[in-house]
Amino acid sequence: MNLNQVTVPSLDLTKSIPFYEKLGLKLIVKALPHYARFVCPDGYSTFSVHQTKELPKGEGIYVYFECKNLDEQVNAIQQNGINFDLLPTDQSWMWREARLKDVDGNQLILFYAGENRLNPPWRIEN
C-alpha cells in the first residue's frame, strides 16, 4: 500500500483553494463547490478539500507536510500573508516543526525530521 491522498473538510472552497495554493500546493482538480484536489510539490502524494456543512468538533484534523528546507519554506509562506501559530521549533521527538491552521481550523504541521521520521531511536524493530 501507498498513501494516495488526505482529504480535509471545508465550509467554503473558494477560500480554501487560494490558501493551499499559497502553501505551495498545485491545484489539479477544481470541482466547485464540492471538491478540490492538489498535488504536493515533492513526491506523488495528493491532498484534497471537500465541502461540508459542519466542521469536526474538538481539535479537528492534523495533517503533516514534510519540508526539507523548513525555515525557508515557512518564510516564503509568511511572505504570502499566512500566519503561523508556531514558527519552526526543534521538538523533543527530534523533529523541527512549524504549526498553523487553514481557513477552516484544520491543523497543519510543516516539519523536517530527516532520518528520524521513519527511524527514530525508539522505533520498534520486528
C-alpha positions in Angstrom: 0.0 0.0 0.0 1.0 3.6 -0.6 -0.9 6.7 0.8 -2.6 8.4 -2.1 -4.2 11.4 -0.5 -5.6 13.0 2.6 -8.9 14.9 2.4 -10.0 17.7 4.9 -13.3 19.4 5.3 -14.0 23.0 4.4 -17.1 25.2 4.6 -16.0 27.3 1.6 -13.6 26.0 -1.1 -13.4 29.5 -2.7 -11.4 30.4 0.5 -9.6 27.1 0.9 -8.2 26.8 -2.6 -6.2 30.1 -2.5 -4.9 29.3 1.0 -3.5 25.9 -0.1 -2.0 27.4 -3.3 -0.2 30.0 -1.1 1.3 27.0 0.8 2.8 25.8 -2.4 0.3 23.0 -3.4 -0.6 22.8 -7.1 -4.3 22.7 -7.9 -5.1 19.8 -10.3 -8.9 19.4 -9.8 -11.4 22.2 -9.2 -15.0 20.8 -8.9 -16.7 23.7 -7.2 -18.4 24.0 -4.9 -17.8 20.5 -3.6 -14.2 19.4 -4.2 -10.7 20.5 -5.0 -7.5 18.4 -5.3 -3.9 19.4 -5.2 -0.6 17.7 -5.8 2.2 18.1 -3.4 5.4 19.8 -4.9 7.6 16.9 -3.8 6.7 13.2 -4.4 3.4 11.9 -5.7 1.0 12.5 -2.8 -2.1 14.5 -3.3 -4.2 16.5 -0.9 -7.9 17.4 -1.3 -10.6 19.5 0.3 -14.3 18.7 0.3 -17.2 20.9 1.1 -19.0 20.1 4.3 -21.9 21.9 6.1 -20.3 21.3 9.5 -16.7 21.1 10.7 -15.5 18.4 13.1 -15.7 19.1 16.8 -12.8 19.4 19.1 -9.2 19.8 17.9 -10.1 18.6 14.4 -7.7 17.2 11.9 -3.9 17.2 11.9 -2.0 17.0 8.6 1.8 16.8 8.4 3.7 18.1 5.4 7.5 17.3 5.4 9.7 20.1 4.1 13.5 19.6 3.7 14.1 23.4 3.9 11.5 24.1 6.6 12.7 27.5 7.7 12.9 28.8 4.1 9.5 27.3 3.3 7.9 29.0 6.3 9.5 32.3 5.4 8.1 32.0 1.8 4.7 31.2 3.1 4.7 34.1 5.5 5.6 36.4 2.6 2.3 35.1 1.0 0.4 36.6 4.0 -0.1 33.4 6.0 0.4 33.5 9.8 1.8 30.6 11.9 0.8 29.6 15.4 4.3 28.2 16.0 7.4 29.2 13.9 10.0 26.5 13.3 11.0 24.9 16.6 13.1 21.9 17.5 10.9 19.4 19.3 11.9 16.7 21.9 10.8 14.0 19.4 13.7 15.1 17.2 11.6 16.9 14.5 11.7 20.6 13.7 8.1 21.8 13.3 6.0 24.9 12.4 2.3 24.9 13.0 -0.6 26.8 11.5 -4.3 26.4 10.8 -6.1 26.6 7.5 -9.2 28.8 6.9 -11.4 26.1 8.5 -9.2 25.4 11.5 -7.6 22.2 10.3 -4.3 21.8 12.0 -1.3 21.9 9.6 2.2 21.0 10.7 5.1 21.7 8.4 8.1 19.7 9.6 11.5 18.3 8.9 12.5 15.0 10.6 15.2 13.6 8.3 16.1 10.1 9.2 14.1 10.3 12.4 10.8 10.4 10.5 10.9 6.6 9.9 13.8 5.6 12.1 13.6 7.3 15.5 15.8 5.8 18.3 12.6 4.4 19.8 11.4 2.6 16.7 10.0 -0.9 17.2 12.0 -3.5 15.3 10.4 -6.8 14.3 
